[in-house]
Amino acid sequence: MTLSCFDLGEQMLSVDEARQALATLIERPLDSEQIPLAQAHRRRLATAIQAPINVPQNTNAAMDGVALALAKEGVGAKQTLWPLAGEVLAGQYRSELVPAGHCVRITTGAPLPPGTDTVVMSEQLREPLDDKPAHVIIESPELLKHGQHVRQTGEDIALGDTALSAGAQLDAASLGLLASLGYAEISVSQRPKVAIFSTGNEVTAPGEPLPQAGIYDANRFTLMGLLAEHGADVIDLGILPDDLNAIKTALEDAAEQSDLVITSGGVSVGQADFTRDALEQLGRLAFWRVALRPGRPMACGWLGEKRTPFVGLPGNPVAVMVTFLQFVSPLLDRLNGQPLAPPHRLYAVTESLLKSRLKRTDFIRGVYHTDSEGRLLVRSTGAQGSGILTSMVAANCLIELADDQAGAQPGEVVSIQPLTGWL
């Protein structure tokens, strides 16, 4: 049985323990909404889709040419001169039977008329002499295969079959499939509304003069991008000073208008870290140390009467990205009604010496590629400090060294989590 995030105290947690416990913050998925298919790209289906028709609806021609009434394999195999019984164009339907040994001209996509079962492409046809105007000549009829160049009814998907499962994220191919089934609108999960803000007197908005002891606010913009990539709508509450009342007011407002609240920084035990005090006054808080690098300090809980989930991420830029991918991404899936699932992992041979230590999971920024023999290789991006944001810009994966690994030597197989899509 998975413990809730409030049952774990302030003990050191493994990455998997933290991921499992955080998932308990989501008590129910978001509601669904009906939207036009044209607006559904990257949305998640709220319900499974059953095919209301066969696709294709009719057995049809896969080539321009003629449709033959072979009737059965072998019949007409030596016949060179074929009498024409008419033509069928795409968008037309012919109900008249084509006699055995006859053919009709046909275009790609046109339904095969009754009696026909095989198509010969135009490039294999020759027009006869003028005294046979209503015929075509098939070159090399001995090469004919019964049923060739024909798309069968329901070949793509049959009436009543499940076309897409509930929770499927709609990509370009999925949109095309839904359109082929006649769907103009679709039921999808609502987009999670996620409120974010940064904290700290030293944090300065880009575009403003940078104080002598200030830093520009990178984390909020990183979170905006990550949330957009994960299909969430962002409520940007800006930068809050190190002031308990200001943070408390912002958290109250955020809890009312969002499905999830995320902050970065301000969750440790430092003298000026007020987010923890504000949380404890507004809801219920769990404060953890997670055995990972980069990362470690994290807060979680819920806020207000709505019991809006809250996650307080570390303040260092790379730690924000890594902890978002490990912990917040699964929460967004849960809000969309998805079961908790482990990250997508591949395995690659490391070209670099990778340093780690036991009882801690290290996420090293890496670059994977394939060599001339098709092997998947990976190397470190270099310096791995949790404030080196350029390491994430250079990376296309995270190299995951689990808590039972004390590093890895060149040539060893390691686990990687792709950042730029699956191979």
Secondary structure by P-SEA (a helix, b strand, c coil): ccccccccccccccaaaaaaaaaacccbbbbbbbbcccccccccccccccccccccccccccccbbbbccccccccccccbbbbcccccccccccccccccbbbbbcccccccccccccccccccccccccccccccccccccccccccccccccccccccccccccccccaaaaaaaaaacccbbbbcccbbbbbbccccccccccccccccccccaaaaaaaaaaaaacccccccccccccaaaaaaaaaaaaacccbbbbcccccccccccaaaaaaacbbbbbbbcccccccbbbbbcccccccbbbbbcccaaaaaaaaaacaaaaaaaaacccccccbbbbbbbcccccccccbbbbbbbcccccccbbbbbbbcccccccccccccccccccccccccccccccbbbbbbbccccc
